[in-house]
Amino acid sequence: MNNRKPAVARGLIPSLGRTNYFLKTSQKVFFHIPLNMGQVIIKNIEKIKNAGAFTPESLMLFDDKSLWGFDIYIAVSKEIKKMYFFYTTRPKCAKTYGKNHTVILAEI
């Protein structure tokens, strides 16, 4: 079998085309074995679905950076705005004071 065309041209590897956007997420691993990967993928697919950013071809890239974690890059059709949530107090203080406020930071 003498295939001189690149794998992308033969249709074996999806071409990025005009895809310039990726959703980046982190994955916990134990000695390169993924932990709770199904939950991470489902959570990110929901983010992409809510943003209306699905691409015609699915593409996920993995950056295996250590024994304890890797980054996942999922191709999306448009930029997805990020939101960060954090609590103003720690759980023990929230019990003492009776409430815990949530702060939301969003990119506009």
C-alpha positions as CSV (number, residue, x, y, z in Angstrom):
1,M,0.0,0.0,0.0
2,N,1.8,3.1,-1.3
3,N,-0.1,6.2,0.1
4,R,2.0,9.3,-0.6
5,K,-0.8,11.7,0.3
6,P,-0.8,13.1,3.9
7,A,-3.2,11.5,6.3
8,V,-5.4,14.7,6.3
9,A,-5.8,14.5,2.5
10,R,-6.7,10.8,2.7
11,G,-9.5,11.7,5.2
12,L,-7.9,9.8,8.1
13,I,-7.4,12.9,10.3
14,P,-10.0,15.7,10.4
15,S,-8.8,19.0,9.0
16,L,-9.1,22.0,11.3
17,G,-10.2,24.2,8.4
18,R,-11.3,27.5,9.8
19,T,-11.6,26.2,13.4
20,N,-9.7,28.6,15.6
21,Y,-11.5,28.2,18.8
22,F,-11.0,25.5,21.4
23,L,-12.6,24.9,24.8
24,K,-9.8,24.0,27.3
25,T,-10.5,21.9,30.3
26,S,-8.3,19.9,32.7
27,Q,-8.6,16.2,33.5
28,K,-7.3,14.5,36.6
29,V,-5.3,11.3,36.0
30,F,-3.5,8.7,38.1
31,F,-0.3,7.6,36.4
32,H,-1.8,8.6,33.0
33,I,-5.1,6.8,33.7
34,P,-8.1,9.2,33.5
35,L,-10.3,9.6,36.5
36,N,-14.0,10.7,36.0
37,M,-13.4,11.4,32.3
38,G,-17.0,10.7,31.4
39,Q,-18.3,13.4,33.8
40,V,-15.7,16.0,32.5
41,I,-16.7,15.3,28.8
42,I,-20.4,15.5,29.6
43,K,-20.0,18.8,31.5
44,N,-18.1,20.3,28.6
45,I,-20.5,19.1,25.9
46,E,-23.3,20.8,27.9
47,K,-21.3,24.0,27.9
48,I,-20.8,23.8,24.1
49,K,-24.5,22.9,23.5
50,N,-25.6,25.9,25.7
51,A,-23.3,28.2,23.7
52,G,-24.4,26.8,20.3
53,A,-20.8,26.2,19.4
54,F,-20.8,22.7,18.0
55,T,-18.5,22.0,15.0
56,P,-19.5,19.8,12.1
57,E,-16.6,17.5,12.8
58,S,-15.8,16.6,16.4
59,L,-12.2,17.0,17.5
60,M,-10.6,16.6,20.9
61,L,-6.9,17.1,21.5
62,F,-5.1,15.9,24.7
63,D,-2.0,17.5,26.2
64,D,-0.6,14.8,28.6
65,K,1.5,17.1,30.8
66,S,2.1,15.0,33.9
67,L,1.4,11.7,35.7
68,W,-1.5,13.6,37.6
69,G,-3.3,15.5,34.9
70,F,-3.8,16.5,31.2
71,D,-5.5,19.2,29.3
72,I,-8.3,18.6,26.9
73,Y,-8.9,20.9,23.9
74,I,-12.3,20.5,22.3
75,A,-12.8,22.3,18.9
76,V,-15.8,24.7,18.9
77,S,-17.3,26.9,16.2
78,K,-17.2,30.2,18.1
79,E,-15.7,31.7,21.3
80,I,-17.3,30.6,24.5
81,K,-17.4,33.2,27.2
82,K,-16.0,32.1,30.6
83,M,-17.6,32.5,34.0
84,Y,-15.8,31.9,37.3
85,F,-17.6,31.2,40.6
86,F,-16.2,31.4,44.0
87,Y,-17.5,31.6,47.6
88,T,-16.7,34.5,49.9
89,T,-16.2,32.4,53.0
90,R,-15.0,28.8,53.7
91,P,-17.7,26.2,54.5
92,K,-17.0,26.2,58.3
93,C,-17.5,30.0,58.5
94,A,-20.7,29.7,56.3
95,K,-22.1,27.3,59.0
96,T,-21.3,29.8,61.7
97,Y,-22.7,32.8,59.9
98,G,-25.7,30.9,58.3
99,K,-25.0,31.8,54.7
100,N,-22.3,31.8,52.0
101,H,-22.4,34.4,49.2
102,T,-21.3,33.4,45.7
103,V,-19.4,35.8,43.5
104,I,-19.6,35.4,39.7
105,L,-17.0,36.9,37.4
106,A,-17.9,36.8,33.7
107,E,-16.1,38.0,30.6
108,I,-18.3,40.3,28.6
